[in-house]
Amino acid sequence: MSANIINFLIFPGGVFAVLFALILVSLERILVARLQGRIGPVFYQNIIDIVKLFNKETLIPKDAKDFVFKFAPLFGFSGMLVLIYFLPIPGVYSGVKGDYDLIILIYFLALPAISYIIGGGASSSPYAAISVSRELKLMLAYESAFIIIAITIALYVGDGKGVFSLKKIVDYQLQHGAFLFDWKMWPAFVAFLIVLLAALEKPPFEIAHHNDADIMDGYLIEYSGAPLALFEITSALKLLVLSIVFQIFFWPSTLSGDLFINFLWFILKTIILLGFIGITHATFASYRADQGFKFLLKVPLVLAIISLILVLLSIKGLI
Amino acid sequence: MSIITRSPFLFRINTGSCNGCDVELATTAMIPRYDVERLGCRYTGSPKHADILLVTGPITARSKSYLVEVLDELPNPFVVVAVGTCPTSCGIFRDSYAIEGPLDKYVQVDVNVPGCPPRPQAIIDGVAKALEIWKQKIRNQK
């Protein structure tokens, strides 16, 4: 019982997850700055930002729905905390061994976006309203591709029968080799990287918020102080969760039986994924809203379906 | 408590400026060689997130109400920096019928960065001075 509480509050959930996720976001800022020839902030910059925001005054707009406005950030934050407790980290932490946790993952991964939508909708700003409608469409576009990728993996692992246990997906790949090095999964891998960028709203999908020239700060526009800090933590935790999901789906390799070395390997793999995100952030400009949705509905969806067909063919023994 | 002064969020408002100072703020302060992010700064899209307000332009009659609104929306404590000659003294526009400046009619200006436009080094120096003032304001508030 007490081990569960430690797993939830200290490692890998809770304190460790929040601090590590915030450091990851700062490292991404440093990487973007270095790629642009700047120096960039210190590696704990986002932790300072959070401490500062908790010390600032919280303003609540006159027309806002007071209760919903204040408590919307908690949806996404608590969802992400639970999800980190839930997910297995290959070689480090075994997670909650459920038989259907892949489905729970799909549900919980939508929670931050839903909390943005609730919070932005309650804040009574026209900019927030536009950004909320964009966030909804964006979610619809990338969630469908994500679900197809998840089903592809479930079918591949179960050899025709869907296996929705993350633990079994990890074990299968530890025995048969990671999906990252399996050519049938390469289209799904590319689709997952695009979905990752869209879910984190990094360029080229910086459509719904942090889009200063277009809709200012989107759904965050009326927030200040502690609720804003919670939103920042939520988006940082989402980065950590998606990098763990990436490792479960495609690259759950471990180096040895030793827990500490596996932990360092996990951090290294996370930073490799972060490098990819940072390079796309520094390289691409953002899509216009309609271009972004068209791209998301065409490219990752088609790639995921190609992978699904390849996997179905290989299950039938045709390739 | 001094650690939190290393995380200022910047918000910039153009009150009828010719865009010279805006170009200096928007690009020069964040391009290679000149970088305010190493002081921990970040441009935000909303005045409600901001700690330091950067004002450019001589405050035209049209933009006055927006400026007053933004000043109301800043959470305490905040620092106001006047970038360029225009918000400091209205510059060459001073006697125009359309000008309602300078900036210190509406709010206590903490840092003036004169120049037309100011050099990027001067802007970064102004932000660094604003950080010191912000630190004192936080101390006084406690």
Chai-1 contact restraints between the chains, C-beta under 6 A:
chainA,res_idxA,chainB,res_idxB,connection_type,confidence,min_distance_angstrom,max_distance_angstrom,comment,restraint_id
A,A33,B,E37,contact,1.0,0.0,6.0,A-B,restraint_1
A,G37,B,P32,contact,1.0,0.0,6.0,A-B,restraint_2
A,R38,B,P32,contact,1.0,0.0,6.0,A-B,restraint_3
A,R38,B,D35,contact,1.0,0.0,6.0,A-B,restraint_4
A,I39,B,D35,contact,1.0,0.0,6.0,A-B,restraint_5
A,I39,B,R38,contact,1.0,0.0,6.0,A-B,restraint_6
A,G40,B,E37,contact,1.0,0.0,6.0,A-B,restraint_7
A,P41,B,E37,contact,1.0,0.0,6.0,A-B,restraint_8
A,P41,B,G40,contact,1.0,0.0,6.0,A-B,restraint_9
A,Q45,B,G40,contact,1.0,0.0,6.0,A-B,restraint_10
A,I48,B,I3,contact,1.0,0.0,6.0,A-B,restraint_11
A,I48,B,R6,contact,1.0,0.0,6.0,A-B,restraint_12
A,I48,B,S7,contact,1.0,0.0,6.0,A-B,restraint_13
A,D49,B,S7,contact,1.0,0.0,6.0,A-B,restraint_14
A,V51,B,I4,contact,1.0,0.0,6.0,A-B,restraint_15
A,K52,B,I4,contact,1.0,0.0,6.0,A-B,restraint_16
A,K52,B,S7,contact,1.0,0.0,6.0,A-B,restraint_17
A,N55,B,I4,contact,1.0,0.0,6.0,A-B,restraint_18
A,K56,B,P75,contact,1.0,0.0,6.0,A-B,restraint_19
A,E57,B,P75,contact,1.0,0.0,6.0,A-B,restraint_20
A,E57,B,N76,contact,1.0,0.0,6.0,A-B,restraint_21
A,L59,B,K48,contact,1.0,0.0,6.0,A-B,restraint_22
A,L59,B,P75,contact,1.0,0.0,6.0,A-B,restraint_23
A,D212,B,G45,contact,1.0,0.0,6.0,A-B,restraint_24
A,M216,B,G45,contact,1.0,0.0,6.0,A-B,restraint_25
A,M216,B,S46,contact,1.0,0.0,6.0,A-B,restraint_26
A,D217,B,G45,contact,1.0,0.0,6.0,A-B,restraint_27
A,D217,B,S46,contact,1.0,0.0,6.0,A-B,restraint_28
A,I221,B,S46,contact,1.0,0.0,6.0,A-B,restraint_29
A,S224,B,K48,contact,1.0,0.0,6.0,A-B,restraint_30
A,S224,B,P75,contact,1.0,0.0,6.0,A-B,restraint_31
